[in-house]
């Protein structure tokens, strides 16, 4: 049985600790930056950006050595953020192939994609590599992309790319020739093995591949055979794919404690832009966002924003988060920000030809958020009647867009009662069980006609038992003006109130 041909795409991101910290800090893109690891005062540089390297900085420098350079931004390494960015990059690579193996070691990001059979989707290997690199650049990470029929060879090619060449495609059978000019550092060997080869006068991969196999194995054992297969591009490998979940998360650590919400929104803008970009790549919108603020003293402040429909409008999300944090501000200074978004299907509403224009959902969300900031979060929504016959017994629920067609409205002639909320207390004189006189808004009214009573009560099983009677009356004041209203009497409190007016 003939084995299918293999095709591997390697993604190699150099200086990964620095790139993970700088991708959400566009203000530092034009400044030399270094990343320190270790405990003070023995901190050393583990990663740096291009501008710092051009300035003369190198990995392994101490804090004292770095302080001799002016204008250098110093950052502390964050393994938490590196894990988050590594997951983002693997998820991005998963858009091009379902079979991915993570080969990250020594502070760099390396992953390999099985690209066999993807030509019908993304075109030839060079076009796939170009699209993948553009997607990574949009996420904020610069990486080298190499394509080869051998997995280990593709990794060696990625490590050896220099001179501003971001993409390299090696044809099948040309692996040994392409590897011959690379230094020994691209191979997976220890420092002692590299020193041994240098003592033998071997500096390149091509010189190593020319060594006789039996003599090399007799001196280095099976490691010699492994290195020889790597140098010739013949090392076999069984791909071990991993399952990468689709999780929309972004996290950023602040350089200093932050108290100003306006400054926080500047950082949230970049984080939201990345979440929206990743959601759009999967044809999703953002349905909800949970922001978690890690505060001084170990506290946390968590808020969730849910618009009426999923949206990808960054400015809308910024406004909603700003209004929510203004109404519920954190108690202490902010040290770290974490965003978690839930994806949702993009919704498009097709209106009828003669249907009225509906308001934009985004403008409705902002308006409701502003009203909630004034009257309270639980006081905005639609009134829903409770399962009881108590007068004006309802609760507030958030607005929801109903997908079904509304019931047709049939207009009927009826009296219009304008309910007073709250009902206004009054004093009523009763004669033979019927109201005969009452006071309303500093006027005295004599009852000419009274209809009722209508008795109601309930909740006999509850301590807050209730009962009332209602009368519809037509009354005349002392200046001969008429008033049609509804009087209600609470049996429990023995109070009369004007519950509504008839127009």
JOKA-V226081 format. One record per residue. N is the residue number from 1. RES is the residue in one letter. SS is DSSP state (@ for helix, = for strand, . for the rest). PHI is phi in whole degrees, 0 to 359 (* if undefined). PSI is psi as a letter, one per 20 degrees, with the letter a starting at -180 (* if undefined). Layout:
N_RES_SS_PHI_PSI, N_RES_SS_PHI_PSI
This chain:
1_X_._*_p, 2_X_._282_p, 3_X_._284_q, 4_X_._292_q, 5_X_._295_q, 6_X_._251_q, 7_X_._211_p, 8_X_=_238_q, 9_X_=_242_p, 10_X_=_255_p, 11_X_=_250_o, 12_X_=_233_o, 13_X_=_251_o, 14_X_._283_q, 15_X_._50_l, 16_X_@_299_g, 17_X_@_303_h, 18_X_@_287_g, 19_X_@_294_h, 20_X_@_295_h, 21_X_@_280_h, 22_X_@_267_i, 23_X_._293_h, 24_X_._257_j, 25_X_._233_m, 26_X_@_296_h, 27_X_@_291_i, 28_X_@_259_j, 29_X_._294_h, 30_X_._257_j, 31_X_._242_q, 32_X_._289_p, 33_X_=_228_q, 34_X_=_232_q, 35_X_=_242_p, 36_X_=_259_q, 37_X_=_227_q, 38_X_._102_r, 39_X_._266_q, 40_X_._294_q, 41_X_._265_k, 42_X_._258_k, 43_X_._287_q, 44_X_=_226_q, 45_X_=_285_p, 46_X_=_253_i, 47_X_=_201_q, 48_X_=_203_r, 49_X_._270_r, 50_X_@_296_g, 51_X_@_296_h, 52_X_@_291_h, 53_X_@_292_h, 54_X_@_293_h, 55_X_@_285_i, 56_X_._113_j, 57_X_._282_q, 58_X_._221_q, 59_X_._300_q, 60_X_._94_i, 61_X_._293_q, 62_X_=_272_r, 63_X_@_296_h, 64_X_@_294_g, 65_X_@_293_h, 66_X_@_291_h, 67_X_._294_i, 68_X_._284_i, 69_X_._264_q, 70_X_._265_q, 71_X_._75_k, 72_X_._265_p, 73_X_=_272_p, 74_X_=_255_p, 75_X_=_234_q, 76_X_=_266_p, 77_X_._295_q, 78_X_._233_o, 79_X_@_292_h, 80_X_@_296_g, 81_X_@_291_h, 82_X_@_297_g, 83_X_@_295_h, 84_X_@_296_g, 85_X_@_291_h, 86_X_@_298_g, 87_X_@_296_h, 88_X_@_296_g, 89_X_@_293_h, 90_X_@_294_h, 91_X_@_294_h, 92_X_@_295_g, 93_X_@_294_h, 94_X_._294_i, 95_X_._288_i, 96_X_._252_i, 97_X_._200_p, 98_X_._280_i, 99_X_._251_o, 100_X_=_228_p, 101_X_=_236_p, 102_X_=_272_p, 103_X_._238_k, 104_X_._289_p, 105_X_._211_q, 106_X_._55_l, 107_X_._72_j, 108_X_._236_q, 109_X_=_256_p, 110_X_=_224_p, 111_X_=_221_q, 112_X_=_236_p, 113_X_=_252_p, 114_X_=_275_o, 115_X_._262_j, 116_X_._292_p, 117_X_._90_j, 118_X_._264_j, 119_X_@_298_h, 120_X_@_290_h, 121_X_@_265_g, 122_X_@_241_j, 123_X_._86_a, 124_X_._295_r, 125_X_@_303_h, 126_X_@_295_h, 127_X_@_290_h, 128_X_@_299_g, 129_X_@_297_h, 130_X_@_294_g, 131_X_@_295_g, 132_X_@_296_g, 133_X_@_293_h, 134_X_@_296_h, 135_X_@_295_g, 136_X_@_292_h, 137_X_@_296_h, 138_X_@_295_h, 139_X_@_286_h, 140_X_._110_j, 141_X_._234_p, 142_X_._262_p, 143_X_._218_q, 144_X_=_265_p, 145_X_=_240_p, 146_X_=_231_q, 147_X_=_232_p, 148_X_=_204_r, 149_X_._278_i, 150_X_._242_p, 151_X_@_297_g, 152_X_@_294_h, 153_X_@_294_h, 154_X_@_297_h, 155_X_@_292_g, 156_X_@_296_h, 157_X_@_297_g, 158_X_@_295_h, 159_X_@_293_h, 160_X_@_265_i, 161_X_._295_p, 162_X_._218_r, 163_X_._73_k, 164_X_._75_j, 165_X_._268_o, 166_X_._275_i, 167_X_=_229_p, 168_X_=_218_p, 169_X_=_242_p, 170_X_._253_p, 171_X_._289_q, 172_X_._298_p, 173_X_._95_i, 174_X_._258_j, 175_X_@_296_g, 176_X_@_297_g, 177_X_@_294_g, 178_X_@_289_h, 179_X_@_278_i, 180_X_._298_h, 181_X_._271_j, 182_X_._275_q, 183_X_=_287_r, 184_X_@_294_i, 185_X_@_295_i, 186_X_@_284_i, 187_X_._277_q, 188_X_._275_n, 189_X_._225_q, 190_X_._279_r, 191_X_@_295_h, 192_X_@_293_h, 193_X_@_293_h, 194_X_@_295_h, 195_X_@_295_h, 196_X_@_296_g, 197_X_@_294_h, 198_X_@_294_h, 199_X_@_295_h, 200_X_._276_i, 201_X_._86_j, 202_X_._259_p, 203_X_._244_h, 204_X_=_240_r, 205_X_@_292_h, 206_X_@_297_h, 207_X_@_293_h, 208_X_@_291_g, 209_X_@_293_h, 210_X_._277_i, 211_X_._290_q, 212_X_._292_p, 213_X_@_295_g, 214_X_@_295_g, 215_X_@_294_h, 216_X_@_291_h, 217_X_@_291_h, 218_X_@_295_h, 219_X_@_264_h, 220_X_@_248_i, 221_X_._76_b, 222_X_@_292_h, 223_X_@_297_h, 224_X_@_296_g, 225_X_@_294_g, 226_X_@_297_g, 227_X_@_294_h, 228_X_@_292_h, 229_X_@_293_h, 230_X_@_295_g, 231_X_@_293_h, 232_X_@_268_i, 233_X_._71_k, 234_X_._241_j, 235_X_._291_o, 236_X_._283_q, 237_X_._204_p, 238_X_._261_o, 239_X_._298_p, 240_X_._246_n, 241_X_._291_q, 242_X_._245_q, 243_X_._264_o, 244_X_._257_o, 245_X_._285_q, 246_X_._267_n, 247_X_._235_p, 248_X_=_268_n, 249_X_=_222_q, 250_X_=_219_q, 251_X_=_218_q, 252_X_=_218_p, 253_X_=_259_p, 254_X_=_273_q, 255_X_=_288_h, 256_X_=_209_q, 257_X_=_302_p, 258_X_=_241_p, 259_X_._245_i, 260_X_._269_p, 261_X_@_291_h, 262_X_@_297_g, 263_X_@_292_h, 264_X_@_295_h, 265_X_@_296_h, 266_X_@_297_g, 267_X_@_287_h, 268_X_@_295_h, 269_X_@_299_g, 270_X_@_293_h, 271_X_@_294_g, 272_X_@_294_h, 273_X_@_300_h, 274_X_@_291_g, 275_X_@_297_g, 276_X_@_294_h, 277_X_@_298_g, 278_X_@_291_h, 279_X_@_292_h, 280_X_@_295_h, 281_X_@_296_h, 282_X_._255_j, 283_X_._58_l, 284_X_._237_r, 285_X_=_240_r, 286_X_=_269_p, 287_X_=_272_h, 288_X_=_203_q, 289_X_=_227_p, 290_X_=_250_o, 291_X_=_256_p, 292_X_=_243_o, 293_X_=_256_p, 294_X_=_269_p, 295_X_=_255_r, 296_X_@_297_q, 297_X_@_89_j, 298_X_@_89_j, 299_X_._281_r, 300_X_=_226_q, 301_X_=_229_o, 302_X_=_239_p, 303_X_=_223_q, 304_X_=_236_p, 305_X_=_246_p, 306_X_._234_o, 307_X_._288_r, 308_X_._290_h, 309_X_._228_q, 310_X_._300_q, 311_X_=_215_q, 312_X_._243_k, 313_X_._276_o, 314_X_@_296_g, 315_X_@_296_h, 316_X_@_295_g, 317_X_@_296_g, 318_X_@_298_g, 319_X_@_294_g, 320_X_@_295_g, 321_X_@_294_h, 322_X_@_296_g, 323_X_@_295_h, 324_X_@_291_g, 325_X_@_288_h, 326_X_@_294_h, 327_X_@_283_h, 328_X_._226_m, 329_X_._286_q, 330_X_._291_q, 331_X_._277_h, 332_X_._229_a, 333_X_._290_q, 334_X_=_263_p, 335_X_=_251_h, 336_X_=_211_q, 337_X_=_236_p, 338_X_=_230_p, 339_X_=_244_p, 340_X_=_231_p, 341_X_=_243_q, 342_X_=_257_p, 343_X_=_285_q, 344_X_=_213_q, 345_X_._288_p, 346_X_._291_p, 347_X_._250_p, 348_X_._235_p, 349_X_._257_p, 350_X_._267_o, 351_X_._274_q, 352_X_._287_r, 353_X_._295_h, 354_X_._248_j, 355_X_._281_q, 356_X_._291_q, 357_X_._290_p, 358_X_._273_q, 359_X_._291_q, 360_X_._293_p, 361_X_@_300_h, 362_X_@_297_g, 363_X_@_294_h, 364_X_@_295_g, 365_X_@_298_g, 366_X_@_294_g, 367_X_@_297_g, 368_X_@_296_h, 369_X_@_295_h, 370_X_@_292_h, 371_X_@_295_g, 372_X_@_296_h, 373_X_@_294_h, 374_X_@_267_g, 375_X_@_263_i, 376_X_._112_q, 377_X_@_293_h, 378_X_@_272_j, 379_X_@_248_j, 380_X_._234_p, 381_X_._155_b, 382_X_=_252_q, 383_X_=_281_p, 384_X_=_237_p, 385_X_=_291_q, 386_X_._279_r, 387_X_._279_m, 388_X_._200_r, 389_X_._260_j, 390_X_._296_p, 391_X_._292_p, 392_X_._58_k, 393_X_._264_o, 394_X_=_211_r, 395_X_=_222_r, 396_X_=_259_p, 397_X_=_238_q, 398_X_._298_q, 399_X_._294_q, 400_X_._225_q, 401_X_._275_o, 402_X_._272_p, 403_X_._278_h, 404_X_._279_r, 405_X_._287_p, 406_X_._291_q, 407_X_._291_q, 408_X_._295_q, 409_X_._261_p, 410_X_._249_o, 411_X_._280_p, 412_X_._231_q, 413_X_._282_p, 414_X_._207_r, 415_X_._288_q, 416_X_._260_o, 417_X_=_262_p, 418_X_=_263_o, 419_X_=_287_p, 420_X_=_267_p, 421_X_=_234_o, 422_X_=_280_r, 423_X_=_295_q, 424_X_=_268_p, 425_X_=_292_q, 426_X_=_209_r, 427_X_._245_p, 428_X_=_238_p, 429_X_=_263_p, 430_X_=_246_p, 431_X_=_232_o, 432_X_._57_k, 433_X_._80_j, 434_X_=_237_q, 435_X_=_293_p, 436_X_=_237_i, 437_X_=_201_q, 438_X_=_204_r, 439_X_=_243_p, 440_X_=_215_o, 441_X_._53_l, 442_X_._66_j, 443_X_=_237_q, 444_X_=_258_p, 445_X_=_239_p, 446_X_=_261_p, 447_X_=_282_p, 448_X_=_263_g, 449_X_=_224_p, 450_X_=_225_p, 451_X_=_240_p, 452_X_=_147_a, 453_X_=_271_q, 454_X_=_251_o, 455_X_=_263_q, 456_X_=_210_q, 457_X_=_192_r, 458_X_=_177_a, 459_X_._57_l, 460_X_._294_i, 461_X_._276_i, 462_X_._250_q, 463_X_._294_h, 464_X_._274_l, 465_X_._296_q, 466_X_=_222_q, 467_X_=_193_q, 468_X_=_205_r, 469_X_=_233_q, 470_X_=_234_q, 471_X_=_231_p, 472_X_=_258_p, 473_X_=_233_q, 474_X_=_241_p, 475_X_=_232_q, 476_X_=_235_p, 477_X_=_272_a, 478_X_._292_h, 479_X_._265_k, 480_X_._68_k, 481_X_._268_q, 482_X_=_266_q, 483_X_=_215_p, 484_X_=_253_p, 485_X_=_213_r, 486_X_=_242_p, 487_X_=_258_p, 488_X_=_231_p, 489_X_=_239_p, 490_X_=_270_o, 491_X_._295_h, 492_X_._291_g, 493_X_._267_i, 494_X_._57_l, 495_X_=_237_q, 496_X_=_257_q, 497_X_=_217_q, 498_X_=_273_o, 499_X_=_272_h, 500_X_=_189_r, 501_X_=_238_q, 502_X_=_266_p, 503_X_._272_*
